[in-house]
Amino acid sequence: MEIKTSEETNQNKTLLEETFYVLSKKKNTFKVRLTQKGLHLIRDNDDNIKEQIIQLKDIIGCQCLRSKKRARHCTCQSLPRSDSLQVVEENSTDLDDSDISAYLYVYAYILQGTKEANKKRERTIITLRFRSFDKYEDNNKEAQRWRCVLKKLMKGETLTSSIVNQNSIITRHRETRRLLILCNPKSGAGKGKQIFQQKVAPVLNEAEIPYDLYLTKHYNFARDFVRSSNVFQWTGIIGVGGDGIIYEIINGIFERPDWSDVVKSVPIGVVPGGSGNGLARSIAHHADEPYLPSPTLPAALAAVRGYSEPMDLVRVETLSQIVYSFLSVGWGLLSDIDIESERLRLLGGTRFTVWSVARLIGLRSYKGKLWYLPSSSSSSYSQSPINEGSSMDFPSEVHLETDEGRPRVDSWYSAHSRRSAYFSLGGSSYQSTTDSGLGDGDNVDSGDRPRRMYGPSPQLPSLTSVLPGDWKCIDGRFVMVHASYQTHLGEDCLFAPEARLNDGRIWLLIVRHGASRSQLLQFLLGLTTGAHASSENKDPTGNIELIPVIAFRIEPDMAHTGYMTVDGEHVEYGPIQAEIFPELGRVMVP
């Protein structure tokens, strides 16, 4: 006999419930139940009961709407057909006064598929039509009750049946969150603005989350904006673009004297719109969210759900500057590919593949010293939550109606995503760089002007000082040295499969001069799946190794120059050192 805990009982306890049926098939009885677990859709057909649960964690928002006035009215039909139903906000001048119904739209993104290769989220709309009463005001009151209860559940509030039945529950939901969107319209293939407007804004509107959108105008615009603005008026900052805009946002924060308060209270989100998109891919991997076929969806869901987790940051020091890094530090092959392929930016992520071939043909090596402090921590893994599948399959659209005058009988239908419209959100604003509140004089890139950086006190000696004796040193020639603290360097580059957002480790890849072109080709091919890091593919010659560290220093021979990068950004060629600060940052996760 299975014994349920009190928590399980509370989760399954019905808070709201309605009964209805399909007008054309009156033997099909439907019930909609709302519990703390989610929205239960139950069909009873000749003693054959099937149930589907739209889990609360998959629901991102809900809105009360009214039917839109139609150009031609038919007096014999009070309910618009499902394929022609259009709705507007209740204060719109285009609403249909002849329809006394109130419509509750519930937006959900349901995880489909069980295998990694075919997992994806499907956008689903459940529409409840309240028409049991003779007046719109009474129907709207009931729709608002469902909306308010659902909103409170989504915010994590615990509700009981007695609280739900109180008239005080029917209050207008006031969203306390507001997001700052910094969008680089020229990132990647130059579609940053389009990506936000078409992929992200609709999700924010469904969740009724207001935002302020700013388009960046030049290099370091986002960095200067974050440094000089009152960021506490927003509950989160989202960068739309590649890893470069996140680099600017993070370093803008550490140019502020109040950096500690900002990193604690204002999490950062990233919408992939660049060529690499390493952080966005790593966050999706960390949360076990399907990244393809819609790379922007995990980021949009992270923004509306309001969840965030701590993320390690790395303090990087060169001879002329200090910066904070969230992704990687590189010297050699991968940095050469990253910087030199900029001329092929219009190709998007394909540019890296093309330039990898070129660099393998003209292989370079660099002389220098590598110092590192090994990590003593062991690898740990956490299980991802198991997704509950549905036990009832619905067609792309189900339309349920009721007879006039039947008491307390409502309807819903599940609309296919391509039939769904987006609704504008009145509280959001768009601002171009010309009216962003920062004048051109404040925003012009400062060039070589030294930037004052704040942050936690370093634990390492200065870059010009001698390192302690417990550091290990390799003196020789290198094809590359590349360090990362995320799983992915790009959308299809699984660099460090064991990395976590906050494991306190830097994964240091060392490729010595002795590695052959065939070894390097196998290594580059293995980056797409992470095969290069498996024990079966460990290089017996020792020319290629991946080791966890907590700090490192590179001292290149200055007789020949090359490229060094931090988070894909070009920095001066010369001595560089880095140390990890566990959980220093905070990022939005789905």
Sequence and secondary structure as in RCSB ss.txt:
>XXXX:A:sequence
MEIKTSEETNQNKTLLEETFYVLSKKKNTFKVRLTQKGLHLIRDNDDNIKEQIIQLKDIIGCQCLRSKKRARHCT
CQSLPRSDSLQVVEENSTDLDDSDISAYLYVYAYILQGTKEANKKRERTIITLRFRSFDKYEDNNKEAQRWRCVL
KKLMKGETLTSSIVNQNSIITRHRETRRLLILCNPKSGAGKGKQIFQQKVAPVLNEAEIPYDLYLTKHYNFARDF
VRSSNVFQWTGIIGVGGDGIIYEIINGIFERPDWSDVVKSVPIGVVPGGSGNGLARSIAHHADEPYLPSPTLPAA
LAAVRGYSEPMDLVRVETLSQIVYSFLSVGWGLLSDIDIESERLRLLGGTRFTVWSVARLIGLRSYKGKLWYLPS
SSSSSYSQSPINEGSSMDFPSEVHLETDEGRPRVDSWYSAHSRRSAYFSLGGSSYQSTTDSGLGDGDNVDSGDRP
RRMYGPSPQLPSLTSVLPGDWKCIDGRFVMVHASYQTHLGEDCLFAPEARLNDGRIWLLIVRHGASRSQLLQFLL
GLTTGAHASSENKDPTGNIELIPVIAFRIEPDMAHTGYMTVDGEHVEYGPIQAEIFPELGRVMVP
>XXXX:A:secstr
     HHHHHHHS SEEEEEEETTEEEEEEEEEEETTEEEEEEEETTEEEEEEEEGGGEEEEEEEEEB  SS  T
T SS  TTT  EE TT TTB TT   EEEEEEEEEEE SSGGG EEEEEEEEEEE  SSSHHHHHHHHHHHHHHH
HHHHTT    HHHHTSGGG         EEEEE TTSTTT HHHHIIIIIHHHHHHTT  EEEEE  STTHHHHH
HHHS GGGSSEEEEEESHHHHHHHHHHHTTSTTHHHHHHH  EEEEE SS BHHHHHHHHHTT   SS THHHHH
HHHHHT EEEEEEEEEEESS EEEESSEEEEEHHHHHHHHGGGGGGGTTHHHHHHHHHHHHT   EEEEEEEEE 
               S    S       TT TT  EEEEE GGG      TT EEE GGGSS  HHHHS  TT  
     S   S  TTS   TTSEEEEEEEEEEEEESSSEEETTEE  TT  TTSS EEEEEEETT  HHHHHHHHH
HTTTTGGGSGGG  TTSSEEEEEEEEEEEEE TTS   EEETTEEE SS EEEEEEEEEEEEE  
